[in-house]
């Protein structure tokens, strides 16, 4: 019998997004360290320079001036996140867990989209997002969600 590797899996596959560019992370950290009144503009600049940086969209959504602005930022982050997941092997199902810090930008966008969809009366979208969160991470919501 040959010594062939044996791959045993149980359950859906798991996708872990790669770390994003260190310069963008540093710029977002600097924006978040500013006084609250200056944060939104600085975060917006980070998202404009790095539109694939999901944490920037999540932070921008959290600082939306109204429900629609927050909804729009979270929706952009969600769709950018789906693209990023697909580029990293996700095929429309499988885990995207909070325990992996690099997945948190996507999950924050998805959770924010669920909240904002509910806030604007888009209840079916809110429910789809909540279900998707549980499919991504069955232990949702995490205790350390901010």
Backbone as CSV, one residue per row, in Angstrom:
resi,resn,N_x,N_y,N_z,CA_x,CA_y,CA_z,C_x,C_y,C_z
1,UNK,0.847,-1.181,0.000,0.000,0.000,0.000,0.888,1.238,0.000
2,UNK,0.636,2.168,-0.877,1.435,3.388,-0.998,1.113,4.345,0.141
3,UNK,2.104,5.135,0.474,1.906,6.160,1.500,1.360,7.426,0.848
4,UNK,0.104,7.431,0.529,-0.549,8.591,-0.080,-1.186,9.419,1.019
5,UNK,-1.137,10.742,0.893,-1.792,11.569,1.913,-3.292,11.331,1.906
6,UNK,-3.839,11.323,3.078,-5.271,11.122,3.213,-5.869,12.426,3.729
7,UNK,-6.856,12.924,3.031,-7.495,14.180,3.407,-8.881,13.877,3.961
8,UNK,-9.011,14.040,5.240,-10.296,13.826,5.879,-10.882,15.180,6.225
9,UNK,-12.071,15.406,5.787,-12.742,16.651,6.122,-14.093,16.320,6.704
10,UNK,-14.545,17.192,7.548,-15.890,17.061,8.052,-16.515,18.440,8.024
11,UNK,-17.666,18.513,7.449,-18.357,19.777,7.354,-17.889,20.617,6.181
12,UNK,-18.467,21.787,6.067,-18.135,22.675,4.955,-16.690,23.161,5.040
13,UNK,-16.130,23.561,3.901,-14.777,24.122,3.925,-14.782,25.480,4.622
14,UNK,-13.608,25.908,5.020,-13.469,27.207,5.697,-12.561,28.103,4.868
15,UNK,-12.976,29.351,4.706,-12.178,30.333,3.993,-11.641,31.334,5.003
16,UNK,-10.345,31.599,4.894,-9.695,32.624,5.716,-9.094,33.636,4.753
17,UNK,-9.554,34.861,4.857,-9.046,35.909,3.974,-7.623,36.284,4.370
18,UNK,-6.804,36.650,3.389,-5.436,37.067,3.710,-5.434,38.450,4.370
19,UNK,-4.356,38.745,5.072,-4.201,40.071,5.682,-4.120,41.113,4.576
20,UNK,-4.688,42.267,4.833,-4.660,43.341,3.849,-3.375,44.142,4.013
21,UNK,-3.106,44.963,3.063,-1.921,45.802,3.001,-1.657,46.532,4.328
22,UNK,-0.434,46.441,4.817,-0.067,47.049,6.103,-0.233,48.565,6.086
23,UNK,0.015,49.206,4.958,-0.146,50.665,4.885,-1.608,51.068,5.068
24,UNK,-2.513,50.324,4.451,-3.934,50.620,4.606,-4.376,50.380,6.048
25,UNK,-3.888,49.307,6.653,-4.235,49.043,8.062,-3.744,50.170,8.951
26,UNK,-2.520,50.639,8.704,-1.965,51.741,9.508,-2.772,53.021,9.297
27,UNK,-3.182,53.279,8.062,-3.980,54.474,7.781,-5.336,54.407,8.482
28,UNK,-5.955,53.221,8.491,-7.231,53.083,9.190,-7.044,53.237,10.692
29,UNK,-6.003,52.659,11.239,-5.721,52.830,12.674,-5.538,54.305,13.012
30,UNK,-4.819,55.034,12.162,-4.607,56.466,12.393,-5.932,57.221,12.312
31,UNK,-6.784,56.862,11.351,-8.083,57.522,11.222,-8.951,57.269,12.448
32,UNK,-8.907,56.044,12.957,-9.719,55.703,14.128,-9.197,56.353,15.410
33,UNK,-7.941,56.783,15.399,-7.355,57.442,16.570,-7.673,58.940,16.610
34,UNK,-8.215,59.471,15.530,-8.559,60.893,15.476,-9.760,61.183,16.365
35,UNK,-9.980,62.454,16.693,-11.218,62.807,17.399,-12.427,62.351,16.581
36,UNK,-13.476,61.989,17.258,-14.653,61.412,16.610,-15.162,62.252,15.438
37,UNK,-15.152,63.559,15.575,-15.657,64.437,14.518,-14.827,64.361,13.239
38,UNK,-13.596,63.898,13.332,-12.708,63.830,12.168,-12.590,62.414,11.583
39,UNK,-13.102,61.441,12.279,-12.909,60.052,11.869,-13.553,59.717,10.526
40,UNK,-14.798,60.107,10.324,-15.517,59.693,9.126,-14.791,60.120,7.858
41,UNK,-14.372,61.362,7.792,-13.656,61.845,6.611,-12.351,61.103,6.387
42,UNK,-11.631,60.831,7.450,-10.354,60.127,7.331,-10.567,58.668,6.921
43,UNK,-11.589,58.048,7.453,-11.900,56.660,7.079,-12.349,56.608,5.618
44,UNK,-13.132,57.580,5.207,-13.567,57.659,3.814,-12.367,57.752,2.873
45,UNK,-11.367,58.510,3.270,-10.153,58.631,2.456,-9.424,57.285,2.363
46,UNK,-9.405,56.526,3.448,-8.778,55.195,3.424,-9.542,54.288,2.460
47,UNK,-10.873,54.296,2.533,-11.681,53.464,1.645,-11.485,53.872,0.185
48,UNK,-11.333,55.165,-0.069,-11.120,55.637,-1.439,-9.764,55.181,-1.977
49,UNK,-8.745,55.196,-1.127,-7.407,54.758,-1.552,-7.301,53.238,-1.659
50,UNK,-8.063,52.543,-0.817,-7.990,51.075,-0.759,-9.405,50.499,-0.774
51,UNK,-10.091,50.572,-1.917,-11.503,50.169,-1.947,-11.766,48.690,-1.705
52,UNK,-10.730,47.874,-1.682,-10.920,46.450,-1.370,-10.674,46.140,0.104
53,UNK,-10.386,47.173,0.876,-10.099,46.982,2.298,-11.412,46.963,3.072
54,UNK,-11.864,45.775,3.426,-13.184,45.582,4.014,-13.335,46.244,5.375
55,UNK,-12.275,46.277,6.160,-12.354,46.917,7.476,-12.665,48.409,7.347
56,UNK,-12.178,49.040,6.275,-12.469,50.462,6.065,-13.955,50.664,5.786
57,UNK,-14.551,49.797,4.974,-15.984,49.918,4.698,-16.816,49.672,5.955
58,UNK,-16.399,48.703,6.762,-17.120,48.434,8.013,-17.044,49.638,8.945
59,UNK,-15.862,50.238,9.048,-15.696,51.419,9.909,-16.496,52.600,9.366
60,UNK,-16.532,52.748,8.049,-17.301,53.829,7.442,-18.792,53.619,7.683
61,UNK,-19.263,52.386,7.540,-20.664,52.099,7.815,-21.044,52.402,9.257
62,UNK,-20.152,52.097,10.183,-20.415,52.351,11.606,-20.511,53.838,11.911
63,UNK,-19.971,54.662,11.033,-19.988,56.109,11.243,-20.882,56.833,10.245
64,UNK,-21.787,56.090,9.630,-22.720,56.697,8.689,-23.532,57.794,9.357
65,UNK,-23.794,58.854,8.606,-24.536,59.996,9.165,-26.022,59.725,9.267
66,UNK,-26.495,58.725,8.543,-27.897,58.316,8.640,-27.996,56.859,8.202
67,UNK,-29.198,56.312,8.286,-29.385,54.891,7.978,-29.002,54.546,6.544
68,UNK,-29.324,55.412,5.605,-29.045,55.118,4.196,-27.547,55.172,3.916
69,UNK,-26.854,56.151,4.472,-25.407,56.230,4.255,-24.698,55.015,4.865
70,UNK,-25.114,54.627,6.048,-24.531,53.448,6.683,-24.844,52.199,5.862
71,UNK,-26.088,52.068,5.415,-26.495,50.936,4.583,-25.624,50.855,3.333
72,UNK,-25.408,51.985,2.685,-24.626,52.003,1.442,-23.183,51.559,1.690
73,UNK,-22.564,52.042,2.744,-21.174,51.650,3.041,-21.091,50.162,3.357
74,UNK,-22.004,49.677,4.173,-21.997,48.244,4.494,-22.254,47.398,3.245
75,UNK,-23.140,47.853,2.366,-23.439,47.085,1.155,-22.221,47.028,0.239
76,UNK,-21.510,48.144,0.092,-20.293,48.121,-0.721,-19.286,47.147,-0.109
77,UNK,-19.085,47.230,1.194,-18.156,46.316,1.864,-18.572,44.864,1.717
78,UNK,-19.844,44.608,1.809,-20.365,43.243,1.640,-20.058,42.714,0.241
79,UNK,-20.347,43.513,-0.772,-20.095,43.052,-2.143,-18.608,42.933,-2.447
80,UNK,-17.807,43.875,-1.946,-16.354,43.733,-2.082,-15.891,42.474,-1.359
81,UNK,-16.514,42.178,-0.244,-16.163,40.988,0.519,-16.491,39.708,-0.222
82,UNK,-17.648,39.663,-0.878,-17.984,38.479,-1.669,-16.943,38.266,-2.767
83,UNK,-16.540,39.354,-3.423,-15.497,39.239,-4.458,-14.204,38.696,-3.864
84,UNK,-13.825,39.223,-2.710,-12.581,38.799,-2.056,-12.658,37.343,-1.623
85,UNK,-13.796,36.935,-1.087,-13.970,35.531,-0.703,-13.805,34.617,-1.911
86,UNK,-14.449,34.976,-3.005,-14.350,34.146,-4.213,-12.913,34.072,-4.717
87,UNK,-12.198,35.175,-4.648,-10.802,35.203,-5.088,-9.915,34.335,-4.205
88,UNK,-10.411,33.998,-3.028,-9.631,33.203,-2.087,-10.208,31.806,-1.877
89,UNK,-10.933,31.321,-2.885,-11.352,29.936,-2.879,-12.758,29.639,-2.413
90,UNK,-13.466,30.624,-1.905,-14.836,30.400,-1.436,-15.726,30.164,-2.650
91,UNK,-16.583,29.179,-2.585,-17.433,28.826,-3.721,-18.924,28.973,-3.413
92,UNK,-19.247,29.928,-2.605,-20.653,30.193,-2.323,-21.192,29.531,-1.076
93,UNK,-20.375,28.717,-0.440,-20.781,28.118,0.828,-19.521,27.763,1.603
94,UNK,-19.709,27.550,2.860,-18.584,27.230,3.731,-18.403,28.300,4.789
95,UNK,-17.575,27.976,5.745,-17.378,28.867,6.885,-16.470,30.044,6.552
96,UNK,-16.824,31.166,7.142,-16.009,32.385,7.156,-16.114,32.856,8.600
97,UNK,-15.226,32.375,9.429,-15.407,32.519,10.883,-14.762,33.785,11.446
98,UNK,-15.425,34.302,12.480,-14.969,35.472,13.204,-13.630,35.220,13.888
99,UNK,-13.362,34.013,14.302,-12.128,33.717,15.034,-10.886,34.038,14.203
100,UNK,-11.037,34.176,12.898,-9.937,34.573,12.026,-10.018,36.093,11.825
101,UNK,-9.121,36.857,12.429,-9.220,38.318,12.376,-9.331,38.896,10.972
102,UNK,-8.749,38.246,9.993,-8.810,38.783,8.635,-10.194,38.642,8.007
103,UNK,-11.074,37.856,8.599,-12.455,37.716,8.111,-13.388,38.753,8.716
104,UNK,-12.932,39.466,9.714,-13.838,40.312,10.488,-14.389,41.501,9.721
105,UNK,-13.622,42.063,8.800,-14.150,43.174,8.006,-15.386,42.750,7.224
106,UNK,-15.298,41.583,6.575,-16.456,41.074,5.833,-17.631,40.831,6.776
107,UNK,-17.388,40.159,7.877,-18.476,39.827,8.793,-19.085,41.076,9.421
108,UNK,-18.274,42.091,9.710,-18.820,43.360,10.220,-19.704,44.028,9.171
109,UNK,-19.270,43.983,7.913,-20.094,44.560,6.841,-21.415,43.810,6.720
110,UNK,-21.371,42.503,6.770,-22.585,41.699,6.662,-23.513,41.957,7.850
111,UNK,-22.971,42.010,9.042,-23.793,42.291,10.231,-24.368,43.704,10.171
112,UNK,-23.554,44.669,9.740,-24.033,46.045,9.602,-25.124,46.144,8.554
113,UNK,-24.955,45.424,7.456,-25.981,45.422,6.413,-27.291,44.854,6.962
114,UNK,-27.208,43.804,7.759,-28.415,43.240,8.382,-29.107,44.282,9.256
115,UNK,-28.338,44.979,10.095,-28.919,46.003,10.977,-29.551,47.132,10.183
116,UNK,-28.827,47.617,9.178,-29.324,48.769,8.425,-30.497,48.376,7.529
117,UNK,-30.493,47.173,6.991,-31.645,46.718,6.213,-32.890,46.700,7.099
118,UNK,-32.731,46.219,8.318,-33.854,46.221,9.266,-34.299,47.653,9.556
119,UNK,-33.342,48.552,9.744,-33.648,49.944,10.084,-34.434,50.650,8.987
120,UNK,-34.199,50.283,7.728,-34.917,50.951,6.639,-36.132,50.148,6.167
121,UNK,-36.468,49.091,6.888,-37.670,48.329,6.584,-37.494,47.251,5.535
122,UNK,-36.272,46.924,5.210,-36.012,45.865,4.239,-35.843,44.542,5.005
123,UNK,-36.942,44.079,5.569,-36.909,42.961,6.505,-36.447,41.654,5.875
124,UNK,-36.818,41.404,4.619,-36.384,40.163,3.982,-34.871,40.154,3.771
125,UNK,-34.296,41.294,3.406,-32.840,41.395,3.251,-32.148,41.217,4.600
126,UNK,-32.700,41.830,5.633,-32.133,41.695,6.972,-32.110,40.225,7.396
127,UNK,-33.190,39.515,7.128,-33.253,38.099,7.495,-32.257,37.265,6.687
128,UNK,-32.123,37.552,5.392,-31.134,36.835,4.567,-29.726,37.056,5.109
129,UNK,-29.433,38.288,5.503,-28.103,38.590,6.046,-27.865,37.868,7.366
130,UNK,-28.875,37.838,8.231,-28.727,37.135,9.514,-28.502,35.636,9.292
131,UNK,-29.217,35.068,8.359,-29.039,33.650,8.041,-27.644,33.408,7.465
132,UNK,-27.184,34.287,6.587,-25.857,34.159,5.998,-24.782,34.244,7.079
133,UNK,-24.957,35.126,8.057,-24.000,35.210,9.164,-23.902,33.874,9.893
134,UNK,-25.035,33.252,10.154,-25.028,31.960,10.852,-24.444,30.845,9.992
135,UNK,-24.609,30.949,8.678,-23.991,29.968,7.796,-22.480,30.159,7.748
136,UNK,-22.042,31.416,7.786,-20.604,31.700,7.788,-19.952,31.270,9.090
137,UNK,-20.635,31.547,10.185,-20.090,31.237,11.503,-21.236,30.827,12.419
138,UNK,-21.440,29.527,12.600,-22.564,29.043,13.398,-22.578,29.543,14.849
139,UNK,-21.457,30.057,15.336,-21.419,30.570,16.707,-21.760,32.060,16.761
140,UNK,-22.223,32.637,15.647,-22.545,34.061,15.591,-23.659,34.393,16.551
141,UNK,-23.640,35.499,17.273,-22.652,36.579,17.239,-21.508,36.321,18.217
142,UNK,-20.343,36.798,17.898,-19.207,36.598,18.800,-19.315,37.506,20.021
143,UNK,-18.734,37.049,21.109,-18.778,37.833,22.348,-18.012,39.143,22.207
144,UNK,-16.977,39.166,21.350,-16.149,40.369,21.237,-16.513,41.243,20.042
145,UNK,-17.731,41.107,19.521,-18.189,41.962,18.437,-18.349,43.373,18.982
146,UNK,-17.749,44.333,18.290,-17.878,45.727,18.777,-18.953,46.468,18.074
